[in-house]
Amino acid sequence: MKTTTLFRPVGEKEMILIIESDYKKFPPRLEWQPIFYPVLNEDYASEIAEKWNTRDEAGNYLGFVTKFEVLEDEVNKYPAQNVGAKNHNELWVPSEEMDIFNQAIVGNIEVTKAFIGKDFKESTNSEIESLILKKKKKLKLKKCKEQLQDWPQKGHHIMAQFDDEKIIVYQSYRKEIGEFAVKNQ
C-alpha cells in the first residue's frame, strides 16, 4: 500500500471540523467551493496559511498547515496543477469526490504548523487553543533587567532559544566570533 504525503492550509473553522472527525477527514466543500485543493509541499501550504488564512476574519485570523497520507492510486487520479511559482503545485479534487478522497486518507491528519494573524483575539475551542500553544513559534521576551537575573554573571556564554526548527542566538560579540561558533558547532 503506497501513499503520497500531501498538505493543506486551513483556517479555524475547517480545523475545528477536522478535529471533530477525530483527525480522520476533511469536511465537505461549501456550496461555492467546486474543488478541494491539497498541495504538494509544506512550504506552499505554509505560505498560504501564513499569508492568506491569517488575514481572513472568517477563519479567525488563524492558519494551520495539515499533513496527511493518501493512497497513491487515489492521488494519481488528479494531475498536479501549477498555479503560480515553481513550488505552487496542488491537486484539484472535485467537491463531489470528497467522500472517496477522504476514504483514501491513511492514518490521521496531522497539524505541523500554526500561524496567528495580528487581528486574532482568542478561540472558543480549547483544542484550537492547545494547537496554537504547541505549534506557534514565538520568542520568550523579557525586559533586560529581568533577563539579566537569569544569565550567568561570570564567564563566556552564548545565550540562545531553540525549538525543533531553529536556534535563535542573541549576538553581543564581534561578527568573527559568531562565524567561528557556527563553523565549529
C-alpha positions as CSV (number, residue, x, y, z in Angstrom):
1,M,0.0,0.0,0.0
2,K,1.9,3.1,-1.3
3,T,0.9,6.5,-0.1
4,T,1.7,10.1,-1.0
5,T,2.2,12.9,1.5
6,L,0.0,15.9,1.0
7,F,-0.5,19.2,2.8
8,R,-3.5,21.5,3.2
9,P,-3.6,25.0,4.7
10,V,-6.8,25.6,6.7
11,G,-8.4,28.3,8.9
12,E,-10.0,27.8,12.3
13,K,-13.5,26.7,11.0
14,E,-12.1,23.9,8.8
15,M,-9.6,22.9,11.6
16,I,-12.5,22.5,14.1
17,L,-14.3,20.2,11.6
18,I,-11.1,18.2,11.2
19,I,-10.8,17.9,15.0
20,E,-14.5,16.8,15.2
21,S,-13.7,14.0,12.7
22,D,-11.0,12.8,15.1
23,Y,-8.4,14.0,12.6
24,K,-9.6,11.5,10.0
25,K,-11.2,13.5,7.2
26,F,-11.7,16.9,5.7
27,P,-15.1,18.5,5.7
28,P,-17.3,18.7,2.6
29,R,-16.8,21.7,0.4
30,L,-19.2,24.6,0.8
31,E,-21.7,25.3,-2.0
32,W,-19.4,27.9,-3.6
33,Q,-16.3,25.7,-3.4
34,P,-16.1,23.4,-6.5
35,I,-12.8,21.8,-5.6
36,F,-10.8,20.6,-2.7
37,Y,-7.1,21.5,-3.2
38,P,-4.5,19.7,-1.2
39,V,-1.0,21.0,-2.0
40,L,2.2,19.0,-2.8
41,N,4.7,20.6,-0.4
42,E,4.7,22.1,3.1
43,D,6.4,25.3,2.0
44,Y,3.5,26.2,-0.2
45,A,0.9,25.2,2.4
46,S,2.8,27.4,4.9
47,E,2.8,30.3,2.6
48,I,-1.0,30.1,2.2
49,A,-1.6,29.6,5.9
50,E,0.6,32.5,6.9
51,K,-0.2,35.0,4.1
52,W,-3.9,34.2,3.5
53,N,-5.5,32.4,6.4
54,T,-4.1,34.8,9.0
55,R,-5.8,37.7,7.2
56,D,-9.2,36.0,7.0
57,E,-11.8,37.1,9.5
58,A,-13.9,34.0,8.7
59,G,-11.0,31.8,9.8
60,N,-10.5,33.9,13.0
61,Y,-7.1,35.0,11.6
62,L,-5.6,31.6,12.2
63,G,-3.7,29.5,9.6
64,F,-2.9,25.8,10.2
65,V,-0.8,23.5,8.0
66,T,-2.0,20.0,7.9
67,K,-0.1,16.9,6.7
68,F,-1.6,13.6,5.7
69,E,-1.0,10.5,3.7
70,V,-3.3,9.4,0.8
71,L,-3.3,6.2,-1.1
72,E,-1.2,6.7,-4.2
73,D,-3.9,5.3,-6.5
74,E,-6.3,8.0,-5.4
75,V,-3.7,10.8,-5.7
76,N,-2.9,9.6,-9.2
77,K,-6.4,10.4,-10.4
78,Y,-5.7,14.1,-10.1
79,P,-2.9,15.6,-12.1
80,A,-0.8,18.2,-10.3
81,Q,-1.8,21.8,-11.2
82,N,0.8,24.5,-11.1
83,V,-0.9,27.8,-10.0
84,G,2.0,30.2,-9.9
85,A,5.5,29.9,-8.6
86,K,7.6,26.7,-9.2
87,N,6.5,25.2,-5.9
88,H,2.8,26.2,-6.1
89,N,1.5,22.8,-7.0
90,E,-1.8,21.4,-5.9
91,L,-4.4,18.7,-6.8
92,W,-7.9,19.7,-7.8
93,V,-10.3,17.2,-6.3
94,P,-13.9,17.9,-7.4
95,S,-16.1,18.5,-4.3
96,E,-18.4,15.7,-5.2
97,E,-15.5,13.3,-4.9
98,M,-14.5,14.3,-1.3
99,D,-16.0,11.3,0.3
100,I,-13.9,8.9,-1.8
101,F,-10.8,11.1,-1.3
102,N,-11.3,11.1,2.5
103,Q,-11.6,7.3,2.5
104,A,-8.2,7.1,0.9
105,I,-6.5,9.0,3.8
106,V,-4.3,6.7,5.7
107,G,-3.8,7.4,9.4
108,N,-4.6,10.8,11.0
109,I,-4.4,14.3,9.6
110,E,-1.5,16.0,11.5
111,V,-1.0,19.7,12.2
112,T,2.5,20.7,11.5
113,K,2.4,24.5,11.9
114,A,0.1,27.2,13.3
115,F,0.2,30.8,12.2
116,I,-1.5,33.6,14.1
117,G,-2.6,36.8,12.4
118,K,-2.3,40.2,14.1
119,D,-6.1,40.5,14.5
120,F,-6.6,37.2,16.3
121,K,-8.1,37.6,19.7
122,E,-8.9,34.1,21.0
123,S,-10.6,30.8,20.1
124,T,-13.6,29.5,21.9
125,N,-12.4,26.0,21.1
126,S,-10.0,24.5,23.7
127,E,-8.3,22.1,21.2
128,I,-7.6,25.0,18.8
129,E,-6.0,26.9,21.7
130,S,-3.9,23.8,22.5
131,L,-2.7,23.5,18.9
132,I,-1.8,27.2,18.9
133,L,0.3,26.8,22.1
134,K,2.0,23.7,20.7
135,K,2.8,25.0,17.3
136,K,3.3,28.7,17.4
137,K,6.8,30.0,17.2
138,K,7.4,32.9,19.5
139,L,10.5,34.2,21.3
140,K,10.2,34.4,25.0
141,L,10.9,38.1,25.6
142,K,11.7,39.7,29.0
143,K,12.8,43.1,30.0
144,C,16.5,43.5,30.2
145,K,16.6,43.9,34.0
146,E,14.6,40.7,34.4
147,Q,16.7,38.7,31.9
148,L,19.9,39.7,33.5
149,Q,18.8,37.9,36.7
150,D,18.7,34.6,34.7
151,W,22.0,35.0,32.9
152,P,25.3,33.7,34.3
153,Q,27.3,36.5,36.0
154,K,30.8,35.3,35.1
155,G,32.4,33.5,32.2
156,H,31.8,33.4,28.4
157,H,28.4,32.2,27.3
158,I,26.2,32.2,24.2
159,M,22.6,32.9,25.0
160,A,20.0,31.3,22.7
161,Q,16.5,30.0,22.4
162,F,15.6,27.0,20.2
163,D,12.8,24.8,19.0
164,D,12.5,21.9,16.6
165,E,13.2,24.2,13.6
166,K,15.6,26.9,14.6
167,I,18.1,28.3,17.0
168,I,18.0,32.0,17.7
169,V,21.1,33.5,19.2
170,Y,21.5,36.9,20.9
171,Q,24.7,38.3,19.4
172,S,26.6,40.7,21.5
173,Y,30.0,39.9,20.2
174,R,32.1,40.6,17.1
175,K,31.0,39.1,13.8
176,E,34.2,36.9,13.6
177,I,33.3,35.2,16.9
178,G,29.8,34.3,15.7
179,E,31.2,33.0,12.4
180,F,33.7,30.8,14.4
181,A,31.0,29.5,16.6
182,V,28.8,28.5,13.6
183,K,31.7,26.9,11.8
184,N,32.8,24.9,14.8
185,Q,29.5,23.7,16.3
